[in-house]
Amino acid sequence: MIMTSQNTITLRGGVEMPLLGYGVFLVPPAEAERCVSEALSVGYRMIDTAQAYYNEEGVGAAVHKSGIAREDIFLVTKVWISNNGEARAAASIDESLRKLQTDYIDLLLIHQAYGDVFGSWRAMEKAYRDGKVRAIGVSNFQEARFFDFAHYVDIKPMVNQLQCNAFVQQKDIEPLMKENDCHLMAWGPLGGQGVDGIVQNELLGHIGSRYGKSAAQVALRWLTQRDIVAIPKSSHRDRMEQNFNIFDFTLTDDEMAKIATLNQHDSGNINFSDIQFVKHLIETYG
């Protein structure tokens, strides 16, 4: 399947971004090149990595060896909290470019909402203006934090990557995202991080049976049909293929509404404002 305008979104600034990508969270560095190579051969054209995943080099090697034109691949990475601050973030962007073996990053995100994120953002705005980065955004910025941040920066975030799936639907933040012309990108689109049961869900399975699709495919289609970018991860080629083949059917309005009733934890199972969580991030990595 070739990515078309029907399965991409356009970010503020005109950058076209695939609605479906391949995530490499918890993919060991030694496995990253193989996994990304297989994902690219399946047809994925967006790869989501991060400095904190320690596998940017494997991603870069796979992309470099793929034979696919660089402009046909959408690379996403994130500035980790240990690199927050204007000078450190700027240096880390150059290091990510080196590891990814590329002259530019398609989308660069701040990974966590703590530390000197405004300093990091200034470095990212400069990288954006200098052409090192095509789009910039944030990750794990929940509603109040997102509002505060977006209110004060010159270039507002184009993407906010949050835990989002059929059980964690992030409905509350959607009006704020729309108000700021910011797109939602879903990590954990099939569960993980305290969310279980999506791929075995009876409703999703029943809907999928109408189309010859699995519950996982229905869950991914539900996201992308709402223009939410999804980045499922698997180290198995057959699962990669299954996750990728979701654009040959369309859920009805009734089916979309029924899936919406599955919401359990609107903003996710991780409370990014919990003081113990924040202390751990800052004291360990800041």
N, C-alpha and C positions, 0 to 999 in steps of 0.2 A: 504494500500500500504506500502510495506517495502522499506526503502531507500536502493538503490543499488549503485554500482560504476557508473552507468549511470546517477544518479541524485545526485552525490556528486562531489566535487573537492578536489584535494590534494594540501595543502598549502606547501610552502617552509619549509622543516623540516620534511615533511611526514605526517602531521596531516590531516586526512580526514574530510571534512566539508560538511554538507548537503547544497544543492543549495536552499532549501526552508526551512524557519523557521517561527516562530510565534513571532511577536513583541508586546511589552507591553508598548510602549510609550503612555502616557496619560491614561493608565488603572489605575483607583484609587487603592491605596493600599488595600482597603477592598475588591475589586473585583478581585485582581490579582490571588489569589489562585484558585478561581472558574474558571476563564478564562483559566489559564494555565492547570488546571486539565482537562478541556474539550478539549483543544488543544492537549494534550498528548493522550487523549482517541481517538481523531480523527485520530491520527497517526503522528503528528509533533514530531520531535526528536531534534529540535533546538529551543531554547528560547533565545530571545534577550532582555536584560534589561539594566539598568544603575543605577549608584549611584544616579543620579539626578532624576530618576523616582520615587524614594522612594517606590519601590515595590519589592525590592530584597527578602525581607522576605517572601512575598506571593509566589513568584516564587520558593524559596527554600522549602517552606512547600508543595507546589504542587508536586514538584519533589520527595521529601522525601516520601510522602504518595502514590505516583503513583504505587509503586511496580515494576517499570521499573529499570533495572540495571543501575547504574550510568554511566557505560561506554557506554551505548546506548543512552545517552542524551548529547547534545552539548550545553553547557551554555556559553552565551556571556554577558559580562558586561563592563562598561566603567568608567574610572577615571574622576570625575568631576573637573572642574576648581578650585573649592575651596580646592581640595585635591592635586593640582599640587605641584611639588617639591619632591625631593627624599625621605625625611623622611615622609612627609604627605602622599605621594602616597603609600609608603610601608605600613604604618598603615592602609590606606583605603583598600588596597588589602586584608589584614587580616580581616578587618571588613566585606568586601563583602563575603569572604569565610565563615565567621560565619553566616551571614544573609542567604546565599544560602545553608547552611548546607552541605558543601562539602569540600573535601580536595584539590580540584584543580578547576580552571576555564579553560574552553577549549579555549576561545579567550578573551583576555583583550585588550580594546582599550582606547586611549586617546580621550576624548569626544570632546574637542574643541582645536583649534590650538594656544591658547594663555595662558599666565602665564608661569611658569617654566616647559615647556614641556620636556626639555632635562633632568631635574632632575627627572621628572616622569618616563621618558623612562629608565633611569638608574635603578630605582627601579623595573620597569617592566622586564628589562633584567635580573636582579638578580632573580626575582620571576620565570622567565622562566627557568633559569639555575638550580634553586632549585626545580623545579617540581611543583610549586604552580600554574603555568600557562603553558598551552600547546602551545599556539600561541599568538603573540602580534601584534597589529596594531594601526591604528589611525582612527579618524572619523572627517568628515568635514574639511579635509585638502585639499584645492583647489590647483590647479596646481603649482603655484609658491611656495606656502608654503610647499607642499609635497616635491618638488625637494630640497628645502633648508634643510628640516628636514632629509630626507633620505640620503642626501649627507654627513651628519656629524655623524650619529649614527653608533654604531658597528653592531647591528643586524637590518637590514632594515625591515620596516613594512611589514607584510605578508598580511594584509587586509587594505583597506581604505573604510570606510563606508560613502557614499555620497547620497544625494537626487538623485534618478535615477528612471526613468520610461519612458513610451512611449513618453511623452512630454518633458522630461528632460533627455537627453540621455548620457551626459557626454562623448561625443566622443573625445573632445579635450585632455582629460587627459589620454585616453587609451594607447597611445604609451609610455608615461612616466611610467604608471603602469606596462606595459609589460617589459619595460627596467629594472625595479626593481623587477620583478617577484612578483608583488603584485596584489592580487585579489580585484575586486570591489564588494562591498556589498551595496545593494540598500535599503535605507530607503525611505518611501513614495512610494512604488512600484505601488500603485494604485492612487496616487495623494496626496492631503493634502498639507499644508504649501504653499498656493497660487496656487496650481495646481488642476483644476477641469475639469470634463468632460470625464475622461478616461473610466469610466464604462458605459457611454452613447455614446461613440464615434461610429460613423456610420461605419467606416472602420473596426474597431476591432469587432464590432457586426456582420458585414457581413462575415468576415473571420470565426468568431466563429460559425456561422450558418452552415458552411460546416462540422463542427466536432461535432455539438451538444454541443457547449461550449459557455459561456458568453464572453462578451468583457473583463471582468476582468480576466478570465482564459487565454484568448489569450495574454493579456498584461503581465501576469506573465510568461507565457510560452515563450514569446519573450525574456524576461530577462534571464531566466534560460537556454534557448537554446543558449544564448551567454556566458554561464558560469558566469553570474552575479548572485550572491546570493540575494534572495529576502526574505523580512520579513514582509508580510502583517499582518495587525492587524484587528481583529473584536471581539466583545464581544458576537456575536451570533453564535451558533453552526453550523447552516445551512450554514452561510457564511464561517466559518472556513473550513467546509467540501468542499465547492465549491473551495475555494482558494487552498486547498490541492490537489485536483484531476486535476493535470495539466500535468502529465507525461505519459498519455495514448494516446497522439497524438503528432505529429511533424509538425511544420510549414514548408512550402516549402521555398526555397530560394527566390522565387518571393514574397511570403507573408512577409517574413522577411524584404525584401527591401522596400516594400510598407509601412510597419509600421515605418521604419526608416525615412520616409518623414514627419512623424508627429512631429519631433523635433521642439520645440518652444524656449526653454531657456536652452541651452546646459549645463551650469554649475549650474543650479538651480535658484529658485526664491529668495533665501536668499543669499545676498552678504556678505560672511563671512569676507571680507576685508573692509566693510563699517565702517568708523570710529565711527559712532554713535552706531552701533551694537557692535563693539569691546569695546568701552567705557562702554557700559551697562554690558557686560560680566565681564570685569575686575573690575569695580567699585562696581558691585553688588555681585560678587562671589569670586573675586580674593583675 
